[in-house]
Amino acid sequence: MAVDLKTVEKTLAEYKVYDAWQYVESLRETLGYMSVSYEMLNKVHGHRVLTLKDVQQEKFEEAFKDGGTQYTISDLKRTNLDIGGYELDDIIFLRKTAMEFFHYGRMGMDVLFQIVNAALLGDDAFRVDDKGLLVKLLKKLGTKPEFANLLQLMDANKNDVRYQYLMAFDNYMKHIKTILITVKNSIFIGNEDIFELNAFSYNGVDYSSENALGKIHEIHDYVLNTIDAMLQEIMTQVPNCFSNSQRVQEIHFKHVSTERDKKPYIEYISYFIDVPNDISDLPAEIKVYPLIVKPNDEIYSFDFRFDKIFIRKSGSDEQDIVGMATLKNGVASNEFYRIYEVKPCQQFDYILYTTNFKTAYAGQKFHMNLYAMNGVMLFINGDPQKPEQESQVEDSSNAIEN
């Protein structure tokens, strides 16, 4: 991909649509597989043609010298591939890899639409398994004039014959399960060299036979160029995301431990969201994913699985609690930004929480990426002759376990 992926990641993080990053990474991997398939097809087909020419030349020389010649099974197997000691018929490899090429190309286009869905719709995003995603995206994007250029790119792609061929070919093989690829070469008689995508009909449209390498080259370049153009426009439009106002990425913590016999014992861990006034500064439901973009542009985050987050007034520590956010759907859900319900609570509720923490969370393990949050760690020495010590912690990646 021609776009700077580091810039893409930072943009998604800063505008609180970081759940789109997983699709960007998937897109990079999928396009890598597509390009590897493309290169292997060219190399293996070239190896097949040259090897058969060598075999033919050797047989000509043998016939001229000895007055006759014949082909053996070993001659015909010379085009086969040795993959880790496994002998693979090169015809099978060519057909298999051509099928994979089209599937990875189609996957790349599908993942691109998931990036649009997550990055530009935010909290209004459609389900990832929505069968009508592309049509719904086009309709939704059409309600905002800022997305006119992207809408034009997506609409042009939907109507492009190369995109239609890619989708039809992959769907035909996936649903009808017929192999549409022919590989055939002649020796001595004729000069036949066929590597062909067969003609087929899908969804009422007839598609003619195509030279495999020529069509694959065309689709390869089309997919890469189209995705680059769209991805650049998507990043330009991320600031115009439909909805990300429910999302919270700035989480603070306080971790208090007692050290006895040189072993730490957790007293309590608290997580906080800071607000200027009270819980009216937040929506009734928030979506939480701790994330920090460091000054060097490094991004740190983690899957937050704790069930309670206290809401406090900005600038306070623990003495000005104004509310609490509780996990709504549990940790078994596949939510990226986990949903919390915001409710009022009193200072006394927080005191009860810290007092009962060791009992309420006995036996549980707590995993924290401290790079992704700012907070305080307070260590209380169990040895009475040693003084208390407090340290501000911003950089640590160790898991904390109780």
HUUR-V432102 format. One line per field, one symbol per residue. phi: phi as a letter, one per 30 degrees, with the letter a starting at -180 (. if undefined). psi: psi as a letter, one per 40 degrees, with the letter a starting at -180 (. if undefined). Layout:
# HUUR-V432102
phi = ???
psi = ???
This chain:
# HUUR-V432102
phi = .ddddddeddddddcibddddddddddedddddddddddddddddddddddddddddddddddddcilaaccedddddddccciicdcedddddddddddedddddeedddedddeeddcchdcddedcddceddddedddddbddcdddeddddddecddddddeddddddddccicdcbcbabcbicibdbcbbcddabbhicccddbdddddddddedddddddddddddeddcedceeabdddbccccbbbcbccbhibdbddabbcbccbdbadddcddbbccadabcdedidcbaaddbddbbdcbdejccccbdcabccdccidddcdddddbccbdaceddddddddcedddceidcccbcddcbclbccccdddddcddbbbdbcbabddcbc
psi = idihddddddddddeffeeddddddddddddddddddddddddddddddddddddddddddddddeeiiiiiddddeeeiihgfehhhhddddddddddddddddddddddddddddddddbeeiiidehdfdddddddddeehddedddddddddddehddddddddddddddddfhhfhhhhiihchafhghhihiiihhfehhhiiihdddddddddddddddddddddddddedeehdheeehhehhiihhhihhhffhihhdihiiihhidcaeeeiidhihhhhhhhideeihhiihheiehhihihheiceegheaihihdeieeifhdhihihhiiiidddddddddeddddfheiihhhgedeiiahhhhhhdhdehiiihhhhdhieiihi.
